[in-house]
Amino acid sequence: MYHKFVLFCCTLLLLFTSCSSLRNIALNSVSTSLSGANKKGIPIKRSSKNAEEDPMLAITGETDVTLVSDFFPTVLEMYEILHRSNPQHAGLSTMTGSLNVMYANAFVQGPAEFLSPAEYALQDAEYARAKLHYLRGRNYCLAALEKRYKGFSEAVLSTDTAKADAAITQLDEKDVNTAYWAGAGWLGAFSLDPLNADLLGTLHSPVALLEKAAELSPDYSDGAIWELLANFYISAPPDFGGDSERAQYCYEQALRVSGGKAAGLYVTYARAFCIPNGDEAGYVEALQKALSIDPNANEASRLMTTLSQQKATYLLKHKGDYFLEW
């Protein structure tokens, strides 16, 4: 990550040069390097043998959550500054969007969920912050898709489901990553403010985006799309699109793709499936499975595994909050 940071600093210096062509070349080069996708948003093919090609591995491969939590805002602002200087770079738009969604989920909403009932005001404020970053991330990703498909944002942000579906049908495999993060940010914001008229009125779109992404790349990111869909379908009321059978199918697909090695999936199952069904045994079993996974088995998911295991530990400790103790 250090050499990526040096590239970024050099680019900042070039922003002040009077040679606009040199500045644009530098901006696009660093934007592509730091985002992993080119100006059109097409992902760059990386060598699987060279882990250093992934600019985020220094963060996603870390187990010191406090270290990453403290440093993440700096990384986020670094990308925000670069994006302001190069807003037409679709790959950078997606990366900046994904970082906002990651930050909202892992370092704002996540810690806020551990706050005690007495800290309600602080929790509410943190949830508001998380929603802000979820929607900011969604909007960056929609902007990236808008660059490829004119009118896309207007279509999916409307309440016209047929119009939204027509726009989403255009997506192909190169759009999967962007569609995933747009949907994740959208549903993340909805989960924190489900009575918001704007979010409720457009709820069809993020689900359709994720379903399209799952269709195009069913094995994306160790089942991340399936996990998100499972959580939505089991949590949402039927009138809002909830579907228990679809939820179970999506969960099984997530298990298949991840090989049962995604700690977060078991936490999702414990919270979204077991608690509503009063399945205490299933709850404990799922959380114990989450804790049994070795974070070092997959460097790319080490941070998320660590975060998920922290949640699993907390949920086991607070089991009595969700199930009657006789």
Solvent accessible surface area in square Angstrom, and as a share of the most:
residue,aa,sasa,rsa
1,M,51,0.23
2,Y,172,0.66
3,H,86,0.38
4,K,17,0.07
5,F,81,0.34
6,V,60,0.35
7,L,69,0.34
8,F,9,0.04
9,C,49,0.29
10,C,62,0.37
11,T,1,0.01
12,L,52,0.26
13,L,135,0.67
14,L,52,0.26
15,L,36,0.18
16,F,172,0.72
17,T,42,0.24
18,S,120,0.77
19,C,59,0.36
20,S,59,0.38
21,S,67,0.43
22,L,85,0.42
23,R,81,0.30
24,N,75,0.38
25,I,117,0.59
26,A,14,0.11
27,L,6,0.03
28,N,44,0.23
29,S,68,0.44
30,V,8,0.05
31,S,0,0.00
32,T,31,0.18
33,S,28,0.18
34,L,0,0.00
35,S,14,0.09
36,G,11,0.10
37,A,11,0.09
38,N,53,0.27
39,K,97,0.41
40,K,142,0.60
41,G,6,0.06
42,I,70,0.36
43,P,69,0.43
44,I,70,0.36
45,K,200,0.85
46,R,92,0.34
47,S,55,0.35
48,S,118,0.76
49,K,193,0.82
50,N,66,0.34
51,A,56,0.43
52,E,133,0.59
53,E,51,0.23
54,D,55,0.28
55,P,4,0.03
56,M,12,0.05
57,L,26,0.13
58,A,57,0.44
59,I,7,0.04
60,T,28,0.16
61,G,8,0.07
62,E,44,0.20
63,T,62,0.36
64,D,69,0.36
65,V,22,0.13
66,T,92,0.53
67,L,97,0.48
68,V,5,0.03
69,S,38,0.25
70,D,103,0.53
71,F,86,0.36
72,F,3,0.01
73,P,50,0.31
74,T,72,0.42
75,V,1,0.00
76,L,6,0.03
77,E,92,0.41
78,M,10,0.04
79,Y,1,0.00
80,E,14,0.06
81,I,79,0.40
82,L,0,0.00
83,H,20,0.09
84,R,199,0.73
85,S,41,0.27
86,N,15,0.08
87,P,60,0.38
88,Q,114,0.51
89,H,0,0.00
90,A,0,0.00
91,G,1,0.01
92,L,0,0.00
93,S,0,0.00
94,T,11,0.06
95,M,22,0.10
96,T,0,0.00
97,G,0,0.00
98,S,3,0.02
99,L,0,0.00
100,N,0,0.00
101,V,6,0.03
102,M,47,0.21
103,Y,22,0.08
104,A,0,0.00
105,N,58,0.30
106,A,12,0.09
107,F,22,0.09
108,V,1,0.01
109,Q,25,0.11
110,G,4,0.04
111,P,64,0.40
112,A,2,0.01
113,E,38,0.17
114,F,71,0.29
115,L,43,0.21
116,S,50,0.32
117,P,128,0.80
118,A,101,0.78
119,E,70,0.32
120,Y,145,0.55
121,A,81,0.63
122,L,91,0.45
123,Q,36,0.16
124,D,75,0.39
125,A,51,0.40
126,E,36,0.16
127,Y,54,0.20
128,A,62,0.48
129,R,93,0.34
130,A,0,0.00
131,K,44,0.19
132,L,90,0.45
133,H,20,0.09
134,Y,5,0.02
135,L,37,0.19
136,R,88,0.32
137,G,0,0.00
138,R,26,0.10
139,N,71,0.36
140,Y,37,0.14
141,C,0,0.00
142,L,4,0.02
143,A,39,0.30
144,A,0,0.00
145,L,0,0.00
146,E,55,0.24
147,K,75,0.32
148,R,47,0.17
149,Y,30,0.12
150,K,193,0.82
151,G,31,0.30
152,F,1,0.00
153,S,24,0.15
154,E,118,0.53
155,A,5,0.04
156,V,0,0.00
157,L,74,0.37
158,S,30,0.19
159,T,102,0.59
160,D,70,0.36
161,T,68,0.40
162,A,72,0.56
163,K,87,0.37
164,A,1,0.01
165,D,57,0.30
166,A,66,0.51
167,A,7,0.06
168,I,6,0.03
169,T,94,0.55
170,Q,92,0.41
171,L,6,0.03
172,D,59,0.30
173,E,117,0.53
174,K,62,0.26
175,D,0,0.00
176,V,6,0.04
177,N,57,0.29
178,T,5,0.03
179,A,1,0.00
180,Y,25,0.10
181,W,41,0.14
182,A,0,0.00
183,G,0,0.00
184,A,10,0.07
185,G,0,0.00
186,W,0,0.00
187,L,12,0.06
188,G,12,0.11
189,A,0,0.00
190,F,18,0.08
191,S,69,0.44
192,L,40,0.20
193,D,41,0.21
194,P,58,0.37
195,L,153,0.76
196,N,43,0.22
197,A,83,0.64
198,D,114,0.59
199,L,7,0.03
200,L,58,0.29
201,G,36,0.35
202,T,13,0.07
203,L,9,0.04
204,H,75,0.34
205,S,2,0.01
206,P,0,0.00
207,V,18,0.10
208,A,18,0.14
209,L,0,0.00
210,L,0,0.00
211,E,42,0.19
212,K,32,0.14
213,A,1,0.00
214,A,2,0.01
215,E,124,0.56
216,L,47,0.23
217,S,24,0.16
218,P,58,0.36
219,D,85,0.44
220,Y,41,0.16
221,S,70,0.45
222,D,78,0.40
223,G,2,0.02
224,A,22,0.17
225,I,2,0.01
226,W,17,0.06
227,E,41,0.18
228,L,39,0.20
229,L,0,0.00
230,A,0,0.00
231,N,59,0.30
232,F,17,0.07
233,Y,24,0.09
234,I,42,0.21
235,S,75,0.49
236,A,12,0.10
237,P,67,0.42
238,P,114,0.72
239,D,136,0.70
240,F,70,0.29
241,G,36,0.34
242,G,13,0.13
243,D,64,0.33
244,S,76,0.49
245,E,145,0.65
246,R,72,0.26
247,A,0,0.00
248,Q,73,0.33
249,Y,95,0.36
250,C,0,0.00
251,Y,16,0.06
252,E,83,0.37
253,Q,33,0.15
254,A,1,0.01
255,L,55,0.27
256,R,131,0.48
257,V,28,0.16
258,S,13,0.08
259,G,53,0.51
260,G,22,0.21
261,K,151,0.64
262,A,27,0.21
263,A,2,0.02
264,G,21,0.20
265,L,1,0.01
266,Y,20,0.08
267,V,8,0.04
268,T,19,0.11
269,Y,54,0.20
270,A,0,0.00
271,R,83,0.30
272,A,10,0.07
273,F,11,0.04
274,C,2,0.01
275,I,46,0.23
276,P,95,0.59
277,N,110,0.56
278,G,52,0.50
279,D,54,0.28
280,E,59,0.27
281,A,80,0.62
282,G,12,0.11
283,Y,0,0.00
284,V,35,0.20
285,E,93,0.42
286,A,6,0.04
287,L,0,0.00
288,Q,103,0.46
289,K,89,0.38
290,A,0,0.00
291,L,67,0.33
292,S,90,0.58
293,I,27,0.14
294,D,80,0.41
295,P,33,0.21
296,N,97,0.50
297,A,80,0.62
298,N,65,0.33
299,E,81,0.36
300,A,56,0.44
301,S,37,0.24
302,R,52,0.19
303,L,7,0.03
304,M,91,0.40
305,T,10,0.06
306,T,23,0.13
307,L,19,0.09
308,S,13,0.08
309,Q,26,0.12
310,Q,82,0.37
311,K,41,0.17
312,A,0,0.00
313,T,76,0.44
314,Y,52,0.20
315,L,5,0.03
316,L,46,0.23
317,K,167,0.71
318,H,57,0.25
319,K,45,0.19
320,G,44,0.43
321,D,100,0.52
322,Y,86,0.33
323,F,16,0.07
324,L,140,0.70
325,E,111,0.50
326,W,268,0.94
